[in-house]
């Protein structure tokens, strides 16, 4: 399943995104309006359900969140004489 997601995102969805962005740029240059087209990303071509499944499977284990100890950082800043909102 992970290999399928990687292949979709790096190959097919990327290719679809490049082609779509190319057509959008061409259409924007031919139109009379001078505004920047909304560009697409490879994630726009992958099912939301499949992305949610991949996030549940690999989300928390792949990138654990670090918690910052703000109290020690504030004390260090106070010792250095820095002003802040604390």
Secondary structure as GFF3:
##gff-version 3
##sequence-region A 1 86
A	DSSP	alpha_helix	2	7	.	.	.	ID=ss1
A	DSSP	pi_helix	8	12	.	.	.	ID=ss2
A	DSSP	alpha_helix	13	30	.	.	.	ID=ss3
A	DSSP	three_ten_helix	42	45	.	.	.	ID=ss4
A	DSSP	alpha_helix	48	62	.	.	.	ID=ss5
A	DSSP	alpha_helix	70	79	.	.	.	ID=ss6
###
